[in-house]
């Protein structure tokens, strides 16, 4: 959250990041997560059809399906993200990199660091959301079955696509948000210590989050690999998985779920980038 000495890591970022990510998931994040995961699995369904089908599974609560591992995931990945991302950003700025370049480097590093906890948690959530009729399984049974079948590696199916997705996710969100912030700051160039308004910070995060959906193919690859693993299908590498998606759904299949994911990207950017910037700005005024 911008704390710590210049160029250093701040252990408190682990707590700040965890709390912020849990707040994001508990509010708007989880519904968007379930929605886009459902669409990535059932690629023949449109936005509204997918939304209705999720609702039919259990009403409003269906959009928080798999919330238990999601809360654990959110606290751990949020802490890792802020700790690694902000540490890299501070170090990069101390080394002379521009704010946008530092943001790209920090975002990529922070996103990749998240995969340590994201792998198992996204696997369990995807397996729950992607369950078909007659396939329902408790979380405990899913963990036991996966462990017996493939050990720890079973929880990291689709891990390479996940790492690429997370790295590019946060590099884009942080870098693009910082680029828009830089444009706003240019408008305040005549001020001694220019600070953005809350509205300008929110707009920057919204644009940065929305544009980061460009890497949706990586998300579809991740969902397909993990949902296939949950159904006990033969393991495929990323190229084989991509060929399967293209054969079944064509090129547009790689962008299935882009709508709800854009919403998720905006929400996550606001919580994990915009709010810390706003809080840092308020703190600097004291």
N, C-alpha and C positions, 0 to 999 in steps of 0.2 A: 504493500500500500504506500510505497514511496518512503517507508521508514528506513532506519538503519543508516550507517555512515555511507558516504559516497563511495561507490564501487564495492560495497559489501553485501552479504546476505543478511537478512533480518529474520530470525527465528519466529518472531511474532506474526510474520506473513503467513505461516502455516495455519495459525488460528483464524486470522482475518479472512483468508481465502476460503477456509472450510465453512465458516459461518455464512459468508456471502453466497457460496455455491449452494448450500442447503436452503437458504432463503429463496434463491432462484428456482431450484427444483420443486420446492414445496408449493410455490405459487403458480406461475405460468409455464415453467420449464418442463415439468413432467408431462402435462397434457400434450404439448408440442412434440416431446420425445416419443411418446406412445403413438401419436398420430403419424409421424414421419417414419417410424419403424414399421408400423403396420403397412404403410404404403410401399415401403421398400421391399417388404416381403410379398405382399399381394399386389403385384405391379399392374394388374389389369383393372384396378379400381381407381376412380377419379377422386378428387379431394372430398367432395360432399358424400359420395358413396362410401368412401373409407371412413369418414367421420361417423356416418350413420351406423355402419357395421360395428365399429368400436362401441358405440353407445348401446347397441343391441346386446352386446356381450355382458353388460352389467351396469348400464346406466352411466351416470356421471363418474362413479367410482372406477369404471373401466379405464378412464384416462389416467388413473394413478396406479394402474396395475404394475406390480413389481416394484412398489415404492420402497420396500424394505432394503433390498440391495442398493437401490438408487440413493437413499439417504447416506448409507455407508460410503458409496462411491463418491457422492457429492462432497462430503466433508474431506475425504482423503485427496481427491483429485483437485478440489478447489485450493486446498492448502499447498499442494505440490505446484499448481499452476502459478499462484501468486509468488510463492517462495522462489521458484526457478526463474519465472518470467521477469519479475521486478529486479531480482539479483543480477540477471544478465543485462537488463536495460541499464541499471546503474553502472555496472562495470563497463558496458559499451560506451556510455556517455563519458565516463572518466577516461576512456581510451581515445576520445575525440570523435566518435561517430555521431552523425546527426540524430535528431530525435526520431525521425521516421525509420532510419536504418537500424537504430538501436531497438525500436519497437518490433521490426521484422525479425531480428535475431532473437530477441527476448521471447516473442510470441512463439516462434518455432521451437525454441529450446523448452519453454514451459509446456507446450502442447505435447511434445515427445515424452517429457517426464511423466505426464499423466498416465501413459499407457501401462505403467506398472500396476496401477489399481484399476484402470479402465477396462483392461482385457477381461478379467473374470466377471466384473460387474455388468458390463455391456452384454457379455455372453448370456448371463442369467436373465437379464431383462429382455433381450431379444428372444430368447427361448420361450419366455412366458407370453410375450406379446404375439409371437408367431405360432402359438399352439393351435392346432386344428382340432376338429371334432374327434373326441375319443383319445386325444393325446395329452389331456390335462395331467400335470404332475406337480407335486408339492416342491417348494424350493429345496427342501432338505433332500428329497429323493433325487432331484435333478443334480445336485452337487455330488451325491453319492454315486449315481450312475456315471456321471462324467469322469469322476476320479477313478473309478474302477475300469473304465474303458480306455482312458488315455493319460491318466495322471494329471499333473499340473499343466502339461502342454495342451490338454483338452480345453482348458479355460482360455487359451490364447489363440484359438482358431480365428483366422482373419486378422491376426495381430499386425502384420506388415501393412495391410490396408488401413488399419486403425491408426498406426503410427504416422503414416503419410497424411491421413485425414486430420489428426489432431495437430500435427506440426503446421500444416498449411492452414488449418482453421484459425489458430491463434496468431500465426504470422500475419494472416490477412486481416483479422479483426483488429489487432493492435496496430499494425502498420497502416491500414486504411483509415482507421480512426485518428491516428496521429497525423496523417496527411490532411484530413479535413480540418483537424484542430489547427494545424499550421496555417491553413488558408484563413481560418477565422482570426488567428493571432495577427496575421498580416494586416487585417483591417484595424487592429488596435496598435499598429506600429508606432504611432505617435505617443503612446502612453509609456510612462517610466517602467512600470511593472505590469504589463498587460495580463489580465486574467479573463478567462472566458466566463460568460454567464452560464447559469444552469441550463438554460434553453440551448445555448450553443454546444455545451458538452453533450446534451441529450441528442441533438441532431447529428453530431459527429459520430456518436456511438451507433445511432440508427443506420446511418449510411454505411459505416464500416462493417456492421453486423450483416446488413442485407447483402452487400456485395461479396461477402465471404462465402456465399452459397455456391460460388463457381465450382467448388471441388465436390459437388454432390455425387459424381460417379464413384469416388472413393468411399463415400458413405454407403451407396448401394452395394458395392463390392463387399464391404464389411458386414452388412446386414445379411446378404446372401450366404456368405461363408459361415457366419455364426448360426443362422437359422437352419442351414443344412447340417451343421454339426449337432445341433439340438435334436434333429430328426434321425440322427445316426447314419447319415449318408456318407459316401466315400469322400475322403478329403481331396480337395482340388487346390492347385496353386492359383495365384492371382490372375494369370493369363487364362487358364481354363475356366475360372469363374466368370471372367469378362466375356469369354466366348459364349458361355451358356446364357448369360443375361442378354447378350445381343441376339442370339438365336431365338430366345423366347419372347423378347419384348422390343427388339430393334434398338436403334440409337437412343430414342427417347426414354427407353427403360432405365438408362443410366441417370436420368433426371427425375425419375418418379419420386414424389415426396418433397420436391423442391419448395412447394408452397409452405407447408407446415415447418419445414426445416429453416426457411428464411425467418419465420416468426421466432423459432427457437434461437437462431443465431443473434437476432436483435436483442432478445431478452437476456441471453448470456453475456453479450457485449455490454449491455447497460449495467448489469450487476457486477461484472468482473473487471471492467475497464472504466466506464463512465462514473459509477458511484465512487470508486477509489480516487479518481481525479477530482471529483467534487469535494469529497472529504478532505483531500490534501489541500485544495484551494481554500476551504473554510478554515483549516488548521493554520495555514500560512497568514491568515488575516488576524489571528489572535496575537 
